């Protein structure tokens, strides 16, 4: 499909999803306000369009992620390469921008990605999305799988990617996030301590031109509590600066989190 037509189709599908999801519209607006960056109606609709574009990209031809005109730039690739020089690395990120396209691009460059993911989008699409990732040499690790898979991935020089604003975890730690008590996954800190491998904070942003920027930076070490405090403090800043592309449709700060 021509690029212009594809963009129009994605925009229309995003608007339809926005129209048909009043509770999710409220949640997106509530989350943005709690993050200190309120969105108006157009901004909320834009989050839905971003989400649909991410989903559409998973089933599109893989050539667009490796072609010279893919429009993808990586800031801090040297940080990841330096971390991988001594073994594997833990990539801590959030549902900002187009994390799926970033993963496909990194895989196309030869990085061995192992992504922890549960039910994606909805239960009907999870299998298809898992297959689409694995076709692009991205291994999907489910929440019920043994942690040994992650240990082996890091020991073999792989990149273990964790989306830390997701809800696929048990236990976790309660921290202050945007000034509210929120229970968050502690896996990144514990995995770093258990394996001695570094944490790389990464995030992406869709550009108006259709391109994508990928940002990578190394997180300083410390104990579990200190790592989690520093890690989620940085994710606060990233989400607040990119809240118009923060694709979380549940009430992130609601009771029961």
N, C-alpha and C positions, 0 to 999 in steps of 0.2 A: 504494500500500500504506500503511495506517495507520502512524504513526510507531512506536508500541509494537511492532507486529508486525514492522516492518522491523528494529528493534533486536534483537529476538529471533532473527530470521533471520540477521542479521550475526553475532551472538554464536555461534550454532550453526555457521555456516560457518567462523568463525575457530577454533573449537574443533576442528572436523574437520581444518582445515589444520594445526593444531598436532599433532594425533594422527598425521597421515600424514607428518610431516616431522621425523623424529628428528635428522637431521644439522643441519637449520636450527635446531631447538630448541637443540642444543648450541652452535651458532654465536652465537645471540642471547645465551645465558647467558655465553659466553666474552667476547663483545664488551662486555657490560655490566660484567663483572668487570674487564676491562682498562681500562674508562673510570672505574673507581673507584666504581661504584654497582651492586653485584651485585643480580640479580633472583632471587627464588625461582620455583618452578614457576608460581604464579599470575601473577606478573609477566611471565614469558616468554609465557604464554598470552595475556596482555593485549596484547602487541606484535602477535601474530598477528591478534587481533580488530581492533586499530587498522588494520592493513594491509588487512584484508578490507573494513572500513568505508570506507576511502579508495577502494578499487577499486569498490565498489558505488556510491559517490557519483558516480563518473565517468560512469556509465550511467543515473543517475537524472535526473529532470526538472530542467532548469536553474532552474526557478522557485524552488526552495528556497534558492538562493544570492542571490537578489535581493529576496525577500519581506521585509516589515518584521519578521517573526518569525524570520528566519534565525539570529539569535543570534550574529552575528559582530561582533566589535569590533576596531578597529585602534588600536594604540598606536604613535604616531610617524608617522602619515600625513603630518603637516606636513613631516617630514624628507624623505619621498619627493617631495612636491610642490615643496619648495625645490630639491631636486636636479634635478628635471625642468624647472625654470624656465629653465635655461641649456642644455637639450638632453636627451640620454638619460641613463639611469642603469643601473648594473650591480647586480643584486640577487643577492647571494651567500647561499645558504641550505643546508640539510641536510635529510635525509629524517626530519624530526621532526614529529610531530603529523599534520596533514592539509594538506600543501603543495599538493595538487591542488585542494582546495576553496578554499584561499587564492588560488590563481591564478585560479580561476573567478570568485571574488568581485571581485578587483581588475579583471579584464577587464570585469565587469558595471558597474563604476564608471567605465569609460571609459579605463583605462590600457591601453596597447598592449603586450602581453606577447609576448616571443619566448623560448621555452624551449628550451634545449639538452638533448636527450634521445636515448638510443640505444634498445636493446631494453628495453621497459618490461614489467615483470612476467614475461612470457615472450614468445617470438617469435610465438606464435599470437595474442596480444592486442595486439601493438604497433600494428598497422594500425588496429584498432578504437579504441584509446585516442588515437591521433593524430587520427583523424577526430572523436572526441568533443571533443577540445580545440579543433580548428579550427572546429567548429560554434559554439563559444563564443568565437570570435575570439581564440584563442591560437595563435600561429604556432609550430610545432615545427621546430627546426633540428637536423638529424642530425649526428653526429660526423664524417661524411664530407663535409658541406657546406662551401663556402668561407667563410672568416672574413669575407669581404666582406659577407655577409648581416648579420653582427653589427655591422660598421662602419656599414652603411646604416641599421640599426635604431636605433643610438645617434644617428647624425646626424639622423634624423628624429624624435627625441624619444621613442623607445620605451624599454621596460624589458627588458633582457636578463637572464634568470634562469638562474643556474648552481647546480646541486646539487653541492656540492664534496666530499661524502662518497661520490659515485658512482664507478664504475670506467670511465666512458666518457672516457678521455683517453689520450694517448700521451706519453711523456717525463715531464714533470712535474718537481717538485722533491722531494728527500728532506728532511723536517723531523722534529723531535721532536714526536710527537702522543701525548698521554697518557703521556709518558715513554718512548715507543718510536719507533724510526726507521720512518717510513712515507712512501711516495712518494705525493704528492698533486698534483692539478692546479694548474698555475700560470697558467691562463687568465685568471682574474679580475684578477690583478695586471698581467699583460702587456696585457690589453685596456684597463685603466685608463690605463696608461702611454701606449699607442699612440693613444688617443682623447682623453685628458684628462678623461674622465668619471668621476664619483665612484662609489665602491662603497658600497652600502647592505647592511648585514647584516640578514637577516630570518629569523624562525622562527615556528612556530605551535605551538599546543597545543590538543588537544581537551579540552573541558570535560565534566564529569560530566553536565551538563544537556543535552548534545548540541550546545552552542554551540562556537564556535571563537575563540581569541584570536590575533591577528596582531601581531607585534612588529617594529618597524623602527628601525634606528639607523644613523647614518653612521659609516663607518670613516675614520680620519685617513689622509692620504696618506703618501708616502714612496717609496723605491726598491722594486723588485720583492721583494727578500729581506725587507725590513722590512715591507712590506704583507702578504706571505704569513705571516710570523711573527705579526703582530698579528691577522690574519684568522683563522688556524687556532687561535690562542690563545683567541680569543673563541668560536669554534665548539666548542672543548673545554668551555668553561663551559656553553654552551647544551646540548650533548649530555649532559653529566653531570647537569644539572638536569632533563633530560627523557628520561632513558635508558629509562624505561618506555614511551615512545612513539617510540623510535628504531628505525625500520623498515629495518634492514640485516640480511640473512639469510645473507650469506657471512661467512667468517672474515676480518673486516676487518683484523686485525693479524697474520694468518698469514704464513708464508713465501711468497715470490712476489709480495707486494704491491709 
